[in-house]
Amino acid sequence: MLAAAMPFARASLLAVSIGLLGGCTGAMPPSIGHSMIGNPAPEFHEMATADRDVGLPGSPRTRVTVVDFWASWCVGCQESIPALNDLYNDKRDDGVMVIGVSVDESADDALLLAQHLHAKFPIVLDPHMRIAGNYRVGNIPLTFVIDRHGIVRWIGRDTGDVRRAVNVVLAE
């Protein structure tokens, strides 16, 4: 009887493996403990570094908004920006907007790093940390995934989890 069950077990394992590797949206990855989860994202209207519509949370054209807080001196941020740029390039036609919010005191430092890392998504400068304060950002990098209704759905630091969270919200 055990031998008869083996092909089914192998097929089930294969199906799970394919689902994990093949981009299956699955469940929302766990967020860090943060009071903004499930609440409306604070709006901001600061000037982006390029003439682009930043697709703020709740915009009719934006299905998912990713807001990433970073600084040029942050090593983890230097690793996450290229991954977020890939996400932006892969998903913007699906209605995903990525907005980088730099908390650098120097606009030049922020813009030089963004150019060096080839960031194509809009960068907003927040040297006085007004936006970061409204989002209750204590440490960077910190990324927020916001649905089309402007509700914060996921918060964390892992770029793979950001992508999974975006896929879950897009699938809804």
PyMOL CGO cylinders between C-alpha atoms (Angstrom):
from pymol import cmd
from pymol.cgo import CYLINDER

trace = [
    CYLINDER, 0.00, 0.00, 0.00, 2.87, 2.39, 0.76, 0.3, 1, 1, 1, 1, 1, 1,
    CYLINDER, 2.87, 2.39, 0.76, 4.35, 1.78, -2.70, 0.3, 1, 1, 1, 1, 1, 1,
    CYLINDER, 4.35, 1.78, -2.70, 1.00, 2.68, -4.31, 0.3, 1, 1, 1, 1, 1, 1,
    CYLINDER, 1.00, 2.68, -4.31, 0.93, 5.99, -2.41, 0.3, 1, 1, 1, 1, 1, 1,
    CYLINDER, 0.93, 5.99, -2.41, 4.45, 7.00, -3.50, 0.3, 1, 1, 1, 1, 1, 1,
    CYLINDER, 4.45, 7.00, -3.50, 3.52, 8.30, -7.00, 0.3, 1, 1, 1, 1, 1, 1,
    CYLINDER, 3.52, 8.30, -7.00, 0.81, 10.50, -5.44, 0.3, 1, 1, 1, 1, 1, 1,
    CYLINDER, 0.81, 10.50, -5.44, 3.26, 11.80, -2.82, 0.3, 1, 1, 1, 1, 1, 1,
    CYLINDER, 3.26, 11.80, -2.82, 5.83, 12.59, -5.52, 0.3, 1, 1, 1, 1, 1, 1,
    CYLINDER, 5.83, 12.59, -5.52, 3.20, 14.34, -7.64, 0.3, 1, 1, 1, 1, 1, 1,
    CYLINDER, 3.20, 14.34, -7.64, 2.05, 16.40, -4.63, 0.3, 1, 1, 1, 1, 1, 1,
    CYLINDER, 2.05, 16.40, -4.63, 5.63, 17.36, -3.77, 0.3, 1, 1, 1, 1, 1, 1,
    CYLINDER, 5.63, 17.36, -3.77, 6.23, 18.33, -7.39, 0.3, 1, 1, 1, 1, 1, 1,
    CYLINDER, 6.23, 18.33, -7.39, 3.08, 20.48, -7.45, 0.3, 1, 1, 1, 1, 1, 1,
    CYLINDER, 3.08, 20.48, -7.45, 4.13, 22.28, -4.25, 0.3, 1, 1, 1, 1, 1, 1,
    CYLINDER, 4.13, 22.28, -4.25, 7.64, 22.84, -5.64, 0.3, 1, 1, 1, 1, 1, 1,
    CYLINDER, 7.64, 22.84, -5.64, 6.27, 24.23, -8.90, 0.3, 1, 1, 1, 1, 1, 1,
    CYLINDER, 6.27, 24.23, -8.90, 3.94, 26.54, -6.98, 0.3, 1, 1, 1, 1, 1, 1,
    CYLINDER, 3.94, 26.54, -6.98, 6.79, 27.87, -4.86, 0.3, 1, 1, 1, 1, 1, 1,
    CYLINDER, 6.79, 27.87, -4.86, 9.10, 28.42, -7.81, 0.3, 1, 1, 1, 1, 1, 1,
    CYLINDER, 9.10, 28.42, -7.81, 6.58, 29.43, -10.43, 0.3, 1, 1, 1, 1, 1, 1,
    CYLINDER, 6.58, 29.43, -10.43, 5.35, 32.71, -8.98, 0.3, 1, 1, 1, 1, 1, 1,
    CYLINDER, 5.35, 32.71, -8.98, 2.20, 31.43, -7.30, 0.3, 1, 1, 1, 1, 1, 1,
    CYLINDER, 2.20, 31.43, -7.30, 0.86, 34.29, -5.23, 0.3, 1, 1, 1, 1, 1, 1,
    CYLINDER, 0.86, 34.29, -5.23, -0.05, 32.22, -2.17, 0.3, 1, 1, 1, 1, 1, 1,
    CYLINDER, -0.05, 32.22, -2.17, -0.47, 33.82, 1.22, 0.3, 1, 1, 1, 1, 1, 1,
    CYLINDER, -0.47, 33.82, 1.22, 0.70, 37.22, 2.31, 0.3, 1, 1, 1, 1, 1, 1,
    CYLINDER, 0.70, 37.22, 2.31, 4.21, 36.98, 3.80, 0.3, 1, 1, 1, 1, 1, 1,
    CYLINDER, 4.21, 36.98, 3.80, 4.45, 37.97, 7.46, 0.3, 1, 1, 1, 1, 1, 1,
    CYLINDER, 4.45, 37.97, 7.46, 4.90, 41.67, 8.20, 0.3, 1, 1, 1, 1, 1, 1,
    CYLINDER, 4.90, 41.67, 8.20, 6.99, 43.15, 10.92, 0.3, 1, 1, 1, 1, 1, 1,
    CYLINDER, 6.99, 43.15, 10.92, 4.99, 44.30, 13.94, 0.3, 1, 1, 1, 1, 1, 1,
    CYLINDER, 4.99, 44.30, 13.94, 3.90, 47.83, 13.04, 0.3, 1, 1, 1, 1, 1, 1,
    CYLINDER, 3.90, 47.83, 13.04, 0.86, 49.88, 13.95, 0.3, 1, 1, 1, 1, 1, 1,
    CYLINDER, 0.86, 49.88, 13.95, 0.24, 50.98, 10.33, 0.3, 1, 1, 1, 1, 1, 1,
    CYLINDER, 0.24, 50.98, 10.33, -0.85, 47.50, 9.14, 0.3, 1, 1, 1, 1, 1, 1,
    CYLINDER, -0.85, 47.50, 9.14, -4.51, 47.63, 8.11, 0.3, 1, 1, 1, 1, 1, 1,
    CYLINDER, -4.51, 47.63, 8.11, -4.68, 51.42, 8.36, 0.3, 1, 1, 1, 1, 1, 1,
    CYLINDER, -4.68, 51.42, 8.36, -4.84, 54.12, 5.68, 0.3, 1, 1, 1, 1, 1, 1,
    CYLINDER, -4.84, 54.12, 5.68, -1.44, 55.15, 4.37, 0.3, 1, 1, 1, 1, 1, 1,
    CYLINDER, -1.44, 55.15, 4.37, -0.61, 58.79, 5.04, 0.3, 1, 1, 1, 1, 1, 1,
    CYLINDER, -0.61, 58.79, 5.04, -0.68, 60.85, 1.86, 0.3, 1, 1, 1, 1, 1, 1,
    CYLINDER, -0.68, 60.85, 1.86, 2.23, 63.01, 0.85, 0.3, 1, 1, 1, 1, 1, 1,
    CYLINDER, 2.23, 63.01, 0.85, 2.62, 65.52, -1.93, 0.3, 1, 1, 1, 1, 1, 1,
    CYLINDER, 2.62, 65.52, -1.93, 6.32, 66.34, -1.82, 0.3, 1, 1, 1, 1, 1, 1,
    CYLINDER, 6.32, 66.34, -1.82, 8.09, 66.87, -5.10, 0.3, 1, 1, 1, 1, 1, 1,
    CYLINDER, 8.09, 66.87, -5.10, 9.58, 63.81, -6.76, 0.3, 1, 1, 1, 1, 1, 1,
    CYLINDER, 9.58, 63.81, -6.76, 13.00, 64.08, -8.36, 0.3, 1, 1, 1, 1, 1, 1,
    CYLINDER, 13.00, 64.08, -8.36, 11.62, 63.60, -11.86, 0.3, 1, 1, 1, 1, 1, 1,
    CYLINDER, 11.62, 63.60, -11.86, 8.57, 64.83, -13.70, 0.3, 1, 1, 1, 1, 1, 1,
    CYLINDER, 8.57, 64.83, -13.70, 6.52, 61.72, -13.02, 0.3, 1, 1, 1, 1, 1, 1,
    CYLINDER, 6.52, 61.72, -13.02, 3.13, 61.05, -11.60, 0.3, 1, 1, 1, 1, 1, 1,
    CYLINDER, 3.13, 61.05, -11.60, 4.06, 59.27, -8.39, 0.3, 1, 1, 1, 1, 1, 1,
    CYLINDER, 4.06, 59.27, -8.39, 0.78, 57.34, -8.21, 0.3, 1, 1, 1, 1, 1, 1,
    CYLINDER, 0.78, 57.34, -8.21, 0.06, 58.00, -4.56, 0.3, 1, 1, 1, 1, 1, 1,
    CYLINDER, 0.06, 58.00, -4.56, -1.91, 55.40, -2.59, 0.3, 1, 1, 1, 1, 1, 1,
    CYLINDER, -1.91, 55.40, -2.59, -5.49, 55.25, -3.72, 0.3, 1, 1, 1, 1, 1, 1,
    CYLINDER, -5.49, 55.25, -3.72, -4.78, 56.64, -7.19, 0.3, 1, 1, 1, 1, 1, 1,
    CYLINDER, -4.78, 56.64, -7.19, -7.26, 55.18, -9.69, 0.3, 1, 1, 1, 1, 1, 1,
    CYLINDER, -7.26, 55.18, -9.69, -4.42, 54.03, -11.97, 0.3, 1, 1, 1, 1, 1, 1,
    CYLINDER, -4.42, 54.03, -11.97, -2.39, 52.44, -9.19, 0.3, 1, 1, 1, 1, 1, 1,
    CYLINDER, -2.39, 52.44, -9.19, -3.38, 48.99, -7.99, 0.3, 1, 1, 1, 1, 1, 1,
    CYLINDER, -3.38, 48.99, -7.99, -0.43, 48.66, -5.59, 0.3, 1, 1, 1, 1, 1, 1,
    CYLINDER, -0.43, 48.66, -5.59, 1.93, 51.31, -4.23, 0.3, 1, 1, 1, 1, 1, 1,
    CYLINDER, 1.93, 51.31, -4.23, 5.26, 50.37, -2.69, 0.3, 1, 1, 1, 1, 1, 1,
    CYLINDER, 5.26, 50.37, -2.69, 6.78, 53.11, -0.50, 0.3, 1, 1, 1, 1, 1, 1,
    CYLINDER, 6.78, 53.11, -0.50, 10.39, 52.45, 0.48, 0.3, 1, 1, 1, 1, 1, 1,
    CYLINDER, 10.39, 52.45, 0.48, 12.24, 54.56, 3.05, 0.3, 1, 1, 1, 1, 1, 1,
    CYLINDER, 12.24, 54.56, 3.05, 16.01, 54.66, 2.56, 0.3, 1, 1, 1, 1, 1, 1,
    CYLINDER, 16.01, 54.66, 2.56, 19.20, 56.73, 2.78, 0.3, 1, 1, 1, 1, 1, 1,
    CYLINDER, 19.20, 56.73, 2.78, 22.47, 56.78, 0.84, 0.3, 1, 1, 1, 1, 1, 1,
    CYLINDER, 22.47, 56.78, 0.84, 24.54, 55.80, 3.89, 0.3, 1, 1, 1, 1, 1, 1,
    CYLINDER, 24.54, 55.80, 3.89, 22.39, 52.72, 4.64, 0.3, 1, 1, 1, 1, 1, 1,
    CYLINDER, 22.39, 52.72, 4.64, 24.08, 49.49, 3.44, 0.3, 1, 1, 1, 1, 1, 1,
    CYLINDER, 24.08, 49.49, 3.44, 20.81, 47.52, 3.46, 0.3, 1, 1, 1, 1, 1, 1,
    CYLINDER, 20.81, 47.52, 3.46, 19.18, 50.24, 1.38, 0.3, 1, 1, 1, 1, 1, 1,
    CYLINDER, 19.18, 50.24, 1.38, 21.91, 49.96, -1.24, 0.3, 1, 1, 1, 1, 1, 1,
    CYLINDER, 21.91, 49.96, -1.24, 21.01, 46.29, -1.57, 0.3, 1, 1, 1, 1, 1, 1,
    CYLINDER, 21.01, 46.29, -1.57, 17.23, 46.80, -1.68, 0.3, 1, 1, 1, 1, 1, 1,
    CYLINDER, 17.23, 46.80, -1.68, 17.05, 49.61, -4.24, 0.3, 1, 1, 1, 1, 1, 1,
    CYLINDER, 17.05, 49.61, -4.24, 18.10, 47.40, -7.23, 0.3, 1, 1, 1, 1, 1, 1,
    CYLINDER, 18.10, 47.40, -7.23, 15.53, 44.75, -6.21, 0.3, 1, 1, 1, 1, 1, 1,
    CYLINDER, 15.53, 44.75, -6.21, 12.80, 47.38, -5.93, 0.3, 1, 1, 1, 1, 1, 1,
    CYLINDER, 12.80, 47.38, -5.93, 13.84, 48.79, -9.30, 0.3, 1, 1, 1, 1, 1, 1,
    CYLINDER, 13.84, 48.79, -9.30, 13.44, 45.31, -10.82, 0.3, 1, 1, 1, 1, 1, 1,
    CYLINDER, 13.44, 45.31, -10.82, 10.00, 45.04, -9.18, 0.3, 1, 1, 1, 1, 1, 1,
    CYLINDER, 10.00, 45.04, -9.18, 9.03, 48.44, -10.61, 0.3, 1, 1, 1, 1, 1, 1,
    CYLINDER, 9.03, 48.44, -10.61, 10.23, 47.49, -14.11, 0.3, 1, 1, 1, 1, 1, 1,
    CYLINDER, 10.23, 47.49, -14.11, 8.47, 44.11, -13.95, 0.3, 1, 1, 1, 1, 1, 1,
    CYLINDER, 8.47, 44.11, -13.95, 5.14, 45.26, -12.52, 0.3, 1, 1, 1, 1, 1, 1,
    CYLINDER, 5.14, 45.26, -12.52, 4.50, 48.90, -13.44, 0.3, 1, 1, 1, 1, 1, 1,
    CYLINDER, 4.50, 48.90, -13.44, 2.36, 47.87, -16.43, 0.3, 1, 1, 1, 1, 1, 1,
    CYLINDER, 2.36, 47.87, -16.43, 0.22, 45.90, -13.96, 0.3, 1, 1, 1, 1, 1, 1,
    CYLINDER, 0.22, 45.90, -13.96, -0.47, 49.07, -11.95, 0.3, 1, 1, 1, 1, 1, 1,
    CYLINDER, -0.47, 49.07, -11.95, 2.38, 48.89, -9.43, 0.3, 1, 1, 1, 1, 1, 1,
    CYLINDER, 2.38, 48.89, -9.43, 4.10, 52.12, -8.41, 0.3, 1, 1, 1, 1, 1, 1,
    CYLINDER, 4.10, 52.12, -8.41, 7.32, 52.17, -6.39, 0.3, 1, 1, 1, 1, 1, 1,
    CYLINDER, 7.32, 52.17, -6.39, 8.23, 55.39, -4.60, 0.3, 1, 1, 1, 1, 1, 1,
    CYLINDER, 8.23, 55.39, -4.60, 11.57, 55.77, -2.87, 0.3, 1, 1, 1, 1, 1, 1,
    CYLINDER, 11.57, 55.77, -2.87, 11.58, 58.19, 0.04, 0.3, 1, 1, 1, 1, 1, 1,
    CYLINDER, 11.58, 58.19, 0.04, 15.11, 59.30, 0.89, 0.3, 1, 1, 1, 1, 1, 1,
    CYLINDER, 15.11, 59.30, 0.89, 15.69, 60.57, 4.41, 0.3, 1, 1, 1, 1, 1, 1,
    CYLINDER, 15.69, 60.57, 4.41, 19.14, 61.87, 3.47, 0.3, 1, 1, 1, 1, 1, 1,
    CYLINDER, 19.14, 61.87, 3.47, 19.91, 65.40, 4.67, 0.3, 1, 1, 1, 1, 1, 1,
    CYLINDER, 19.91, 65.40, 4.67, 21.69, 66.04, 1.37, 0.3, 1, 1, 1, 1, 1, 1,
    CYLINDER, 21.69, 66.04, 1.37, 19.67, 65.83, -1.82, 0.3, 1, 1, 1, 1, 1, 1,
    CYLINDER, 19.67, 65.83, -1.82, 22.91, 65.37, -3.76, 0.3, 1, 1, 1, 1, 1, 1,
    CYLINDER, 22.91, 65.37, -3.76, 23.83, 62.24, -1.75, 0.3, 1, 1, 1, 1, 1, 1,
    CYLINDER, 23.83, 62.24, -1.75, 20.39, 60.74, -2.37, 0.3, 1, 1, 1, 1, 1, 1,
    CYLINDER, 20.39, 60.74, -2.37, 20.33, 61.54, -6.07, 0.3, 1, 1, 1, 1, 1, 1,
    CYLINDER, 20.33, 61.54, -6.07, 23.90, 60.31, -6.65, 0.3, 1, 1, 1, 1, 1, 1,
    CYLINDER, 23.90, 60.31, -6.65, 23.12, 56.94, -5.08, 0.3, 1, 1, 1, 1, 1, 1,
    CYLINDER, 23.12, 56.94, -5.08, 19.82, 56.63, -6.98, 0.3, 1, 1, 1, 1, 1, 1,
    CYLINDER, 19.82, 56.63, -6.98, 21.67, 57.35, -10.24, 0.3, 1, 1, 1, 1, 1, 1,
    CYLINDER, 21.67, 57.35, -10.24, 24.52, 54.98, -9.35, 0.3, 1, 1, 1, 1, 1, 1,
    CYLINDER, 24.52, 54.98, -9.35, 22.02, 52.17, -8.67, 0.3, 1, 1, 1, 1, 1, 1,
    CYLINDER, 22.02, 52.17, -8.67, 20.03, 53.03, -11.83, 0.3, 1, 1, 1, 1, 1, 1,
    CYLINDER, 20.03, 53.03, -11.83, 16.78, 53.59, -9.92, 0.3, 1, 1, 1, 1, 1, 1,
    CYLINDER, 16.78, 53.59, -9.92, 14.02, 54.35, -12.43, 0.3, 1, 1, 1, 1, 1, 1,
    CYLINDER, 14.02, 54.35, -12.43, 11.19, 54.77, -9.92, 0.3, 1, 1, 1, 1, 1, 1,
    CYLINDER, 11.19, 54.77, -9.92, 10.40, 58.22, -8.49, 0.3, 1, 1, 1, 1, 1, 1,
    CYLINDER, 10.40, 58.22, -8.49, 12.48, 59.41, -5.55, 0.3, 1, 1, 1, 1, 1, 1,
    CYLINDER, 12.48, 59.41, -5.55, 10.97, 61.80, -3.01, 0.3, 1, 1, 1, 1, 1, 1,
    CYLINDER, 10.97, 61.80, -3.01, 13.28, 63.75, -0.72, 0.3, 1, 1, 1, 1, 1, 1,
    CYLINDER, 13.28, 63.75, -0.72, 12.36, 63.85, 2.98, 0.3, 1, 1, 1, 1, 1, 1,
    CYLINDER, 12.36, 63.85, 2.98, 15.35, 65.50, 4.73, 0.3, 1, 1, 1, 1, 1, 1,
    CYLINDER, 15.35, 65.50, 4.73, 13.26, 66.65, 7.70, 0.3, 1, 1, 1, 1, 1, 1,
    CYLINDER, 13.26, 66.65, 7.70, 11.62, 63.20, 7.99, 0.3, 1, 1, 1, 1, 1, 1,
    CYLINDER, 11.62, 63.20, 7.99, 8.06, 64.52, 7.89, 0.3, 1, 1, 1, 1, 1, 1,
    CYLINDER, 8.06, 64.52, 7.89, 6.89, 61.67, 5.66, 0.3, 1, 1, 1, 1, 1, 1,
    CYLINDER, 6.89, 61.67, 5.66, 8.93, 59.12, 7.62, 0.3, 1, 1, 1, 1, 1, 1,
    CYLINDER, 8.93, 59.12, 7.62, 7.37, 60.44, 10.83, 0.3, 1, 1, 1, 1, 1, 1,
    CYLINDER, 7.37, 60.44, 10.83, 3.86, 60.10, 9.42, 0.3, 1, 1, 1, 1, 1, 1,
    CYLINDER, 3.86, 60.10, 9.42, 4.64, 56.50, 8.46, 0.3, 1, 1, 1, 1, 1, 1,
    CYLINDER, 4.64, 56.50, 8.46, 6.20, 55.87, 11.90, 0.3, 1, 1, 1, 1, 1, 1,
    CYLINDER, 6.20, 55.87, 11.90, 9.52, 54.79, 10.42, 0.3, 1, 1, 1, 1, 1, 1,
    CYLINDER, 9.52, 54.79, 10.42, 12.09, 54.04, 13.11, 0.3, 1, 1, 1, 1, 1, 1,
    CYLINDER, 12.09, 54.04, 13.11, 14.73, 52.13, 11.11, 0.3, 1, 1, 1, 1, 1, 1,
    CYLINDER, 14.73, 52.13, 11.11, 15.60, 51.95, 7.44, 0.3, 1, 1, 1, 1, 1, 1,
    CYLINDER, 15.60, 51.95, 7.44, 15.27, 50.36, 5.02, 0.3, 1, 1, 1, 1, 1, 1,
    CYLINDER, 15.27, 50.36, 5.02, 11.57, 49.94, 5.60, 0.3, 1, 1, 1, 1, 1, 1,
    CYLINDER, 11.57, 49.94, 5.60, 9.07, 49.16, 2.86, 0.3, 1, 1, 1, 1, 1, 1,
    CYLINDER, 9.07, 49.16, 2.86, 5.28, 49.54, 2.85, 0.3, 1, 1, 1, 1, 1, 1,
    CYLINDER, 5.28, 49.54, 2.85, 2.93, 47.77, 0.41, 0.3, 1, 1, 1, 1, 1, 1,
    CYLINDER, 2.93, 47.77, 0.41, -0.33, 49.68, 0.00, 0.3, 1, 1, 1, 1, 1, 1,
    CYLINDER, -0.33, 49.68, 0.00, -3.43, 48.44, -1.83, 0.3, 1, 1, 1, 1, 1, 1,
    CYLINDER, -3.43, 48.44, -1.83, -5.57, 50.35, -4.33, 0.3, 1, 1, 1, 1, 1, 1,
    CYLINDER, -5.57, 50.35, -4.33, -7.78, 51.63, -1.52, 0.3, 1, 1, 1, 1, 1, 1,
    CYLINDER, -7.78, 51.63, -1.52, -4.81, 53.24, 0.24, 0.3, 1, 1, 1, 1, 1, 1,
    CYLINDER, -4.81, 53.24, 0.24, -4.64, 50.64, 3.04, 0.3, 1, 1, 1, 1, 1, 1,
    CYLINDER, -4.64, 50.64, 3.04, -1.23, 49.48, 4.30, 0.3, 1, 1, 1, 1, 1, 1,
    CYLINDER, -1.23, 49.48, 4.30, -1.20, 45.73, 3.74, 0.3, 1, 1, 1, 1, 1, 1,
    CYLINDER, -1.20, 45.73, 3.74, 2.41, 44.75, 4.41, 0.3, 1, 1, 1, 1, 1, 1,
    CYLINDER, 2.41, 44.75, 4.41, 5.52, 46.26, 6.04, 0.3, 1, 1, 1, 1, 1, 1,
    CYLINDER, 5.52, 46.26, 6.04, 9.01, 44.81, 6.09, 0.3, 1, 1, 1, 1, 1, 1,
    CYLINDER, 9.01, 44.81, 6.09, 12.57, 44.79, 4.86, 0.3, 1, 1, 1, 1, 1, 1,
    CYLINDER, 12.57, 44.79, 4.86, 12.98, 41.62, 2.78, 0.3, 1, 1, 1, 1, 1, 1,
    CYLINDER, 12.98, 41.62, 2.78, 12.77, 42.39, -0.95, 0.3, 1, 1, 1, 1, 1, 1,
    CYLINDER, 12.77, 42.39, -0.95, 11.57, 38.87, -1.77, 0.3, 1, 1, 1, 1, 1, 1,
    CYLINDER, 11.57, 38.87, -1.77, 8.72, 39.33, 0.68, 0.3, 1, 1, 1, 1, 1, 1,
    CYLINDER, 8.72, 39.33, 0.68, 7.94, 42.74, -0.87, 0.3, 1, 1, 1, 1, 1, 1,
    CYLINDER, 7.94, 42.74, -0.87, 7.51, 41.06, -4.24, 0.3, 1, 1, 1, 1, 1, 1,
    CYLINDER, 7.51, 41.06, -4.24, 5.33, 38.31, -2.73, 0.3, 1, 1, 1, 1, 1, 1,
    CYLINDER, 5.33, 38.31, -2.73, 3.17, 40.88, -0.92, 0.3, 1, 1, 1, 1, 1, 1,
    CYLINDER, 3.17, 40.88, -0.92, 2.74, 42.86, -4.15, 0.3, 1, 1, 1, 1, 1, 1,
    CYLINDER, 2.74, 42.86, -4.15, 1.71, 39.70, -6.01, 0.3, 1, 1, 1, 1, 1, 1,
    CYLINDER, 1.71, 39.70, -6.01, -0.88, 38.85, -3.33, 0.3, 1, 1, 1, 1, 1, 1,
    CYLINDER, -0.88, 38.85, -3.33, -2.42, 42.33, -3.46, 0.3, 1, 1, 1, 1, 1, 1,
    CYLINDER, -2.42, 42.33, -3.46, -2.39, 42.34, -7.28, 0.3, 1, 1, 1, 1, 1, 1,
    CYLINDER, -2.39, 42.34, -7.28, -4.24, 39.00, -7.31, 0.3, 1, 1, 1, 1, 1, 1,
    CYLINDER, -4.24, 39.00, -7.31, -7.10, 40.34, -5.18, 0.3, 1, 1, 1, 1, 1, 1,
]
cmd.load_cgo(trace, "trace")
